[in-house]
Amino acid sequence: MNGVGIGLFNRDMLRSIKERWDEGGIGVIYVRFRLGHALSEAALHLWESGEQRLFWRQRLEWDYFFLFERRQEDDPIVKVIEQALERLHGRLRKAWAAGGKENAAECEAEVSMGISAAFPPATGRSSESVVYRMLLDAMEQSAYHISLGREHKESSPVSRLDKVNFGQFAATSESSHNQDLSGVHSKSVRIGTLAVPFPIFPARARVSEVAYLFDTNAKAQGAVIVDQGKPIGILMKEKLHQMLAGQFGLPLYWNRPVERIMNNQPLIVDEQLTVEHVSQLAMARDFSQLYDVVLITKDGQMAGAASIRSILECITTLRTEAARTANPLTGLPGNEEIQLELRRRIGQAEPLAVIYADLDYFKWYNDCFGFGMGDNLIRYLGELLRRELDQFGGSVDFIGHIGGDDFIAVTKASIAESLCNSLITKFEHGIKPFYGGAEITTVEDRHGNLIDHEGVTLSLSLMLWDGKVPLTTEEIPRLAAKLKKQAKALKGSVCVMDQISGMHHGEERK
């Protein structure tokens, strides 16, 4: 620390900076203790005493600025300050741990940090303006600080330097998740895939701090208020500006805690909810909150946010792709999406039921009543599956149209038998109008032979999986074909069930 100067924007400070930045730039680390903690301050002093590249320090109440130089043999200046910040993190964590778990949590919530770097100014810019912008950048980045105690690389100030520091503000970027969603059904995409970083402030942060963020970042549309990593509110830029624009706005709110004016009932969802479900929740909000971002959590902790625009764009992309691959007759997902859904569900390793449904003597019906009526009968079966799944199942259920009169459904194992029984009952009642009042006593099989049968019937192949036995998507159609053969050997509408055991199968008529 010998030779470290004291002061801000004086002649000696600017001279010291100019002497050093030609070697590869100047870096700054900004630290703020919101209430001041003896443990944190002691750790800070220990840290700075060991930093060989530190050449200037300034303290303004609880705000600290540390300026670093780069020497010829060093890494780039960004790397120099990243490494220095990591060492500071280590010092602080060690000090907090020594003070006990509760004290550590309190200290962690009251410390924020940011880093930035500056290089010799281009023509037309003064050295003072470059230095000032460098300091502001470091202060600005501290607004995006997430708890130091959370071991998440993407959440640390170091990993966000390139995204935030030089105008590449990524916190509300709509393009952060331009992932390939082709072939993915909207009911299978989780909202967590749309989560992007978002400005975070503790509940006791001052309104002026949030206002500063909005004033210096045109792309920042809001800020999330957290308590020990959990989101408790949100403040959108437009709302804050409306409040401050009033006659007594500034004196009333400027130095108050942000929790006093935040929206304390934001839409908070778990990362595992589907995008479609979240979009319905978002659109059901009061009009005044309709375009607020949706806060996304993982295990109750803040994981990011999604704008309404990104949610709607995702749904549009998914539905466009689903329409491309859907069966044109029923609009249900086709084989590509069926395979993706089966792989996804198997990957979750949770109990499930797979139901294959197809019509018996459908060829005879087509020949007798025409292809138009045959298409109507296929649509009826698809709609029947959809209605019954809506009644018995939930939002995670899936229906696909394999082709022709063959359908597949994926649902919970616990409701599968009841669902199949209901399908058969409803089908037997609903098929009669398709004969146009004719009494059907015989049908023709595929070989042209007349047999005694009361028209078209429904065969269901029900496969139950416990989520533990090894299973691949290729095994499901093989087992379904076996069950289908058994079902068609029986008269009338039937369901044949099999428990996927991986070793042997036992069937029973239901």
C-alpha positions in Angstrom: 0.0 0.0 0.0 3.0 2.4 0.0 2.5 5.2 -2.4 -1.3 4.8 -2.6 -2.8 8.2 -3.0 -6.0 9.6 -1.5 -8.5 11.8 -3.3 -11.0 12.0 -6.2 -10.6 13.9 -9.5 -7.7 16.0 -8.3 -4.7 16.7 -10.4 -2.6 14.0 -8.8 -5.2 11.3 -9.4 -5.6 12.2 -13.1 -1.8 12.3 -13.5 -1.5 8.9 -11.9 -4.1 7.5 -14.2 -2.6 9.0 -17.4 0.8 7.5 -16.4 -0.6 4.0 -16.2 -3.4 3.5 -18.8 -1.0 3.3 -21.8 0.2 0.1 -20.3 -3.2 -1.5 -21.1 -5.9 0.4 -19.3 -7.1 1.2 -15.8 -9.5 -1.0 -13.8 -11.8 0.0 -11.0 -13.5 -2.1 -8.3 -16.5 -0.5 -6.6 -17.7 -1.7 -3.2 -20.7 -0.5 -1.2 -21.6 -1.5 2.4 -25.2 -0.4 2.7 -25.2 -0.1 6.5 -21.6 -0.7 7.3 -20.3 -3.9 9.0 -17.1 -4.0 11.0 -16.3 -7.6 9.8 -16.6 -6.6 6.1 -14.6 -3.4 6.6 -11.8 -5.3 8.3 -11.7 -7.9 5.5 -11.7 -5.0 3.0 -8.6 -3.4 4.6 -6.8 -6.7 4.8 -7.5 -7.3 1.1 -6.4 -3.9 -0.1 -3.1 -4.1 1.8 -2.1 -7.2 -0.2 -3.1 -5.9 -3.7 0.1 -5.0 -5.6 -1.7 -3.4 -8.6 -3.8 -1.1 -6.5 -2.6 2.5 -6.9 -5.5 4.7 -5.8 -8.3 4.5 -3.2 -11.3 6.7 -2.4 -14.0 6.3 0.2 -17.3 8.3 0.2 -19.3 7.2 3.3 -20.0 3.6 2.5 -18.9 3.7 -1.1 -15.3 2.6 -1.9 -13.5 3.0 -5.2 -10.2 1.0 -5.9 -8.2 1.8 -9.0 -5.9 -0.8 -10.4 -3.0 -0.6 -12.9 -1.7 -3.2 -15.4 2.0 -3.8 -15.9 3.6 -5.1 -19.0 4.0 -8.7 -17.7 0.3 -8.9 -16.5 -2.8 -10.3 -18.0 -5.3 -7.9 -19.6 -6.7 -5.3 -17.2 -10.1 -7.0 -17.1 -8.5 -10.2 -16.0 -6.4 -8.3 -13.4 -9.5 -6.8 -11.7 -11.5 -10.0 -12.0 -8.8 -11.8 -10.1 -8.6 -9.0 -7.5 -12.4 -9.2 -7.0 -12.2 -13.0 -6.6 -9.6 -12.5 -3.8 -11.9 -9.9 -2.2 -14.8 -12.4 -2.3 -12.6 -14.9 -0.5 -11.6 -12.4 2.2 -15.3 -11.4 2.8 -16.6 -15.0 2.9 -14.0 -16.0 5.3 -14.7 -13.0 7.6 -18.5 -13.7 7.4 -18.1 -17.4 8.2 -16.1 -16.5 11.3 -18.9 -14.3 12.5 -21.6 -17.1 12.3 -24.2 -18.2 9.8 -26.8 -15.5 10.7 -24.2 -12.7 10.6 -23.0 -14.0 7.3 -26.4 -13.8 5.7 -26.9 -10.2 7.0 -23.5 -9.1 5.7 -24.0 -10.8 2.4 -27.3 -8.9 1.9 -25.7 -5.5 2.6 -22.7 -5.7 0.2 -22.7 -5.0 -3.5 -19.9 -4.7 -5.9 -19.1 -3.8 -9.5 -16.0 -3.6 -11.8 -15.1 -1.7 -15.0 -12.1 -0.7 -17.1 -11.1 2.3 -19.1 -8.5 3.0 -21.8 -7.0 6.2 -23.2 -9.8 8.4 -24.5 -10.5 8.8 -28.2 -10.1 12.2 -29.8 -12.7 14.7 -28.5 -13.1 13.0 -25.1 -11.4 14.4 -22.0 -9.5 12.2 -19.6 -11.9 13.4 -16.8 -15.0 12.2 -18.7 -13.5 8.7 -19.4 -12.5 8.3 -15.7 -16.0 9.5 -14.6 -17.7 7.0 -17.0 -15.5 4.2 -15.7 -16.5 4.9 -12.1 -20.2 5.2 -13.0 -20.0 1.9 -14.9 -18.6 0.1 -11.8 -21.4 1.6 -9.6 -24.0 0.7 -12.2 -22.9 -2.9 -12.4 -23.2 -3.3 -8.7 -26.9 -3.0 -9.1 -26.9 -6.4 -10.8 -25.0 -8.0 -8.0 -26.5 -11.3 -6.8 -25.6 -12.7 -3.3 -22.0 -13.6 -3.0 -22.9 -16.7 -1.1 -24.7 -18.3 -4.1 -22.2 -20.5 -6.0 -23.4 -19.7 -9.5 -20.8 -18.5 -12.0 -23.3 -16.7 -14.2 -24.5 -14.6 -11.2 -21.2 -13.1 -10.2 -20.1 -9.6 -11.1 -17.0 -11.1 -12.7 -18.9 -13.2 -15.2 -21.2 -10.3 -16.1 -18.5 -7.8 -16.9 -18.6 -8.2 -20.7 -22.4 -8.2 -20.7 -23.0 -5.1 -18.6 -19.9 -2.9 -18.6 -19.4 -1.5 -22.0 -23.0 -0.8 -23.1 -23.8 -4.4 -24.0 -26.6 -4.4 -21.4 -27.9 -8.0 -21.4 -30.2 -7.9 -18.4 -33.4 -7.5 -20.4 -32.3 -8.6 -23.8 -35.0 -10.2 -25.9 -32.5 -12.2 -27.9 -30.8 -13.9 -25.0 -32.6 -17.1 -25.6 -32.9 -17.5 -29.4 -32.7 -21.3 -28.9 -33.8 -23.8 -31.5 -37.4 -24.7 -30.5 -38.1 -26.7 -33.6 -40.1 -29.8 -33.0 -40.9 -28.9 -29.4 -44.5 -28.8 -28.2 -45.6 -25.7 -26.3 -46.8 -27.8 -23.4 -43.3 -29.2 -22.9 -41.2 -26.0 -22.9 -40.4 -24.7 -19.4 -40.4 -21.0 -18.6 -37.0 -21.5 -17.2 -35.6 -21.6 -20.7 -36.6 -17.9 -21.1 -35.1 -16.7 -17.9 -32.6 -13.9 -18.4 -30.6 -11.8 -15.8 -32.5 -8.9 -14.4 -31.4 -5.9 -12.2 -31.7 -6.9 -8.5 -31.9 -4.7 -5.4 -32.3 -5.5 -1.7 -35.5 -4.3 -0.1 -33.7 -1.5 1.8 -32.0 0.0 -1.2 -32.9 3.6 -1.8 -35.3 4.7 -4.5 -32.5 7.0 -5.8 -30.3 4.0 -6.5 -33.0 2.4 -8.7 -33.6 5.7 -10.4 -29.9 6.0 -11.2 -30.0 2.6 -12.8 -32.9 3.6 -15.0 -31.4 6.9 -15.9 -28.1 5.5 -17.0 -29.4 2.4 -18.8 -32.0 2.9 -21.5 -32.6 -0.8 -21.8 -33.3 -1.4 -18.1 -37.1 -1.5 -17.9 -37.4 -2.7 -14.3 -35.8 -3.9 -11.2 -36.5 -6.9 -8.9 -36.5 -6.5 -5.2 -35.2 -9.5 -3.3 -34.9 -10.6 0.3 -32.1 -13.2 0.9 -32.2 -14.2 -2.8 -36.0 -14.5 -2.9 -38.0 -12.1 -5.1 -40.5 -10.1 -3.1 -41.4 -7.3 -5.5 -40.8 -5.5 -8.7 -40.5 -1.8 -9.7 -40.9 -1.0 -13.4 -39.2 2.1 -14.9 -42.4 3.7 -16.1 -44.1 3.4 -12.7 -41.1 5.0 -10.9 -40.9 7.9 -13.4 -44.7 8.5 -12.9 -44.3 8.7 -9.1 -41.2 10.9 -9.2 -42.8 13.3 -11.8 -45.5 14.4 -9.4 -45.3 17.8 -7.6 -43.8 16.2 -4.4 -42.4 13.0 -6.0 -38.7 13.6 -5.4 -38.9 14.8 -1.7 -41.5 12.1 -0.9 -39.7 9.1 -2.4 -36.1 9.8 -3.3 -34.4 8.6 -0.1 -37.0 6.0 0.9 -36.4 2.3 0.8 -37.6 0.8 -2.5 -39.8 -1.7 -0.8 -42.1 1.2 0.1 -43.1 1.8 -3.5 -42.5 -1.6 -5.2 -45.3 -3.8 -6.5 -45.4 -6.4 -3.8 -47.6 -8.8 -5.8 -45.6 -9.6 -9.0 -46.1 -12.7 -11.0 -43.6 -15.2 -9.6 -43.4 -18.7 -11.2 -41.2 -21.7 -10.8 -38.8 -22.5 -13.7 -40.6 -25.8 -14.3 -44.0 -24.3 -15.3 -44.7 -24.5 -19.0 -44.4 -21.3 -21.2 -48.1 -21.8 -22.2 -49.3 -22.0 -18.6 -47.2 -18.9 -17.6 -48.6 -16.9 -20.6 -52.1 -17.6 -19.4 -51.3 -16.4 -15.9 -49.6 -13.3 -17.2 -52.5 -12.4 -19.5 -54.9 -12.8 -16.6 -53.3 -10.0 -14.5 -54.7 -6.6 -14.0 -54.2 -4.3 -16.9 -51.9 -2.1 -14.9 -49.5 -5.0 -14.6 -50.1 -6.7 -17.9 -46.6 -5.8 -19.3 -44.6 -6.3 -16.2 -41.9 -9.0 -16.5 -42.5 -12.4 -15.0 -40.1 -13.4 -12.2 -38.7 -16.9 -12.4 -37.4 -18.8 -9.4 -35.5 -22.0 -8.9 -35.9 -23.7 -5.5 -37.5 -20.4 -4.3 -34.4 -18.3 -5.3 -34.4 -15.7 -8.0 -33.3 -17.3 -11.3 -34.1 -14.5 -13.8 -37.1 -12.9 -15.5 -39.0 -13.1 -18.8 -40.6 -10.3 -20.6 -44.1 -10.7 -22.0 -42.7 -10.1 -25.5 -40.2 -13.1 -25.1 -43.0 -15.3 -23.8 -45.4 -14.5 -26.7 -42.6 -14.8 -29.3 -41.7 -18.2 -27.8 -45.3 -19.4 -28.0 -45.7 -18.1 -31.6 -42.5 -19.9 -32.6 -43.7 -23.1 -30.9 -47.1 -23.0 -32.4 -45.8 -22.3 -35.9 -43.5 -25.2 -35.7 -46.2 -27.4 -34.2 -48.5 -26.5 -37.1 -45.8 -27.5 -39.5 -45.4 -30.9 -38.1 -49.0 -31.5 -36.9 -51.4 -33.9 -38.6 -53.4 -31.9 -41.1 -56.6 -33.8 -40.3 -56.8 -33.3 -36.6 -54.2 -30.6 -35.9 -52.6 -32.9 -33.3 -48.8 -33.3 -33.0 -47.4 -35.7 -35.5 -44.7 -38.4 -35.3 -41.7 -36.0 -34.8 -43.3 -34.3 -31.8 -44.5 -37.7 -30.4 -40.9 -39.0 -30.4 -39.6 -35.8 -28.7 -42.4 -36.0 -26.0 -41.7 -39.7 -25.3 -38.0 -39.0 -24.9 -38.6 -36.1 -22.6 -41.0 -38.0 -20.4 -38.7 -41.0 -20.2 -35.9 -38.7 -19.3 -37.9 -37.4 -16.3 -37.9 -40.9 -14.9 -41.4 -40.5 -13.4 -44.3 -43.0 -13.6 -46.4 -42.6 -16.7 -48.9 -44.3 -18.9 -48.9 -44.6 -22.7 -52.1 -45.3 -24.5 -52.3 -46.3 -28.1 -55.8 -46.0 -29.6 -57.0 -47.2 -33.0 -60.3 -48.1 -34.7 -61.3 -51.7 -35.6 -62.9 -52.2 -39.1 -62.1 -48.6 -40.1 -61.4 -49.7 -43.7 -64.9 -51.3 -43.9 -66.4 -48.0 -42.6 -64.5 -46.0 -45.3 -65.6 -48.3 -48.0 -69.3 -48.2 -46.9 -69.7 -44.5 -45.9 -67.1 -42.7 -47.9 -63.8 -41.1 -47.1 -65.4 -37.9 -45.9 -67.3 -39.6 -43.2 -64.1 -41.6 -42.4 -62.2 -38.4 -41.9 -65.0 -37.2 -39.6 -64.8 -40.4 -37.6 -61.0 -39.9 -37.1 -61.6 -36.3 -36.0 -64.2 -37.5 -33.5 -61.7 -40.0 -32.0 -59.1 -37.2 -31.7 -61.6 -34.8 -30.0 -62.8 -37.6 -27.7 -59.3 -38.2 -26.5 -58.8 -34.5 -26.0 -62.0 -34.1 -24.0 -61.4 -37.1 -21.8 -57.8 -36.1 -21.0 -59.0 -32.6 -20.1 -61.4 -34.2 -17.7 -59.2 -36.8 -16.1 -55.6 -35.5 -16.6 -53.8 -32.3 -16.4 -51.7 -29.7 -18.2 -48.8 -32.2 -18.7 -50.8 -34.7 -20.7 -50.0 -35.2 -24.3 -52.0 -36.4 -27.4 -50.5 -37.2 -30.7 -51.8 -38.4 -34.1 -49.6 -41.2 -35.4 -51.5 -41.3 -38.7 -54.7 -42.7 -40.1 -56.9 -44.0 -37.2 -53.9 -44.4 -34.8 -53.5 -42.1 -31.9 -51.2 -42.0 -28.8 -51.7 -40.3 -25.4 -49.3 -39.9 -22.5 -50.7 -39.3 -19.1 -50.3 -40.1 -15.4 -50.3 -43.8 -14.5 -52.7 -43.2 -11.6 -55.6 -42.2 -13.8 -54.9 -44.3 -16.9 -57.3 -47.2 -16.3 -60.2 -44.9 -15.4 -59.5 -42.8 -18.5 -59.5 -45.9 -20.8 -62.8 -47.1 -19.3 -64.4 -43.7 -19.8 -63.0 -43.5 -23.4 -64.6 -46.9 -24.3 -68.0 -45.9 -22.7 -68.1 -42.5 -24.5 -66.9 -44.0 -27.8 -69.6 -46.7 -27.8 -72.3 -44.0 -27.2 -70.9 -41.5 -29.7 -70.2 -43.9 -32.7 -73.9 -44.6 -33.4 -74.7 -41.3 -35.2 -71.9 -42.0 -37.7 -74.1 -44.8 -39.2 -76.8 -42.4 -40.3 -79.5 -44.4 -38.5 -78.5 -47.7 -40.1 -78.5 -50.9 -38.0 -75.1 -52.5 -38.3 -74.9 -56.3 -37.7 -72.1 -57.4 -40.0 -68.9 -55.9 -41.2 -66.2 -56.9 -43.7 -62.7 -57.7 -42.6 -59.6 -56.8 -44.6 -59.8 -60.1 -46.5 -63.3 -59.3 -47.7 -65.0 -61.8 -45.4 -68.3 -60.9 -43.8 -68.4 -61.4 -40.0 -70.9 -60.7 -37.3 -70.0 -57.4 -35.7 -71.8 -54.3 -34.6 -69.7 -51.8 -36.6 -66.5 -49.9 -35.7 -65.0 -50.5 -32.2 -62.1 -49.0 -30.3 -59.0 -50.9 -29.3 -56.8 -49.4 -26.5 -53.3 -50.6 -25.6 -52.4 -49.3 -22.2 -48.8 -49.5 -21.0 -47.8 -48.5 -17.5 -44.2 -47.6 -16.6 -42.9 -47.1 -13.1 -40.1 -44.7 -14.1 -37.4 -47.1 -12.9 -37.2 -49.9 -15.4 -34.9 -49.0 -18.3 -37.0 -47.9 -21.3 -36.4 -46.4 -24.8 -38.8 -44.9 -27.2 -38.2 -47.8 -29.6 -39.6 -50.3 -27.1 -42.9 -48.5 -26.7 -44.2 -49.2 -30.3 -43.1 -52.8 -30.1 -45.0 -53.4 -26.9 -48.0 -51.5 -28.3 -48.1 -53.7 -31.4 -48.2 -56.8 -29.2 -51.1 -55.4 -27.1 -52.9 -54.2 -30.2 -52.8 -57.7 -31.7 -54.3 -59.1 -28.4 -57.0 -56.4 -28.4 -58.1 -57.0 -31.9 -58.5 -60.7 -31.2 -61.2 -59.7 -28.7 -64.7 -58.7 -29.7 -66.0 -55.2 -29.1 -64.3 -52.1 -27.7 -61.6 -53.2 -25.3 -58.5 -52.1 -23.4 -55.5 -54.4 -22.9 -53.1 -53.4 -20.3 -49.4 -54.3 -19.7 -47.0 -53.2 -17.0 -43.6 -52.5 -18.5 -41.3 -54.7 -16.5 -38.4 -55.0 -18.8 -38.4 -58.8 -18.3 -41.9 -60.2 -19.0 -45.4 -58.9 -19.7 -48.7 -60.1 -18.3 -51.9 -59.0 -19.9 -55.4 -58.7 -18.7 -58.7 -57.6 -20.3 -60.2 -54.4 -18.9 
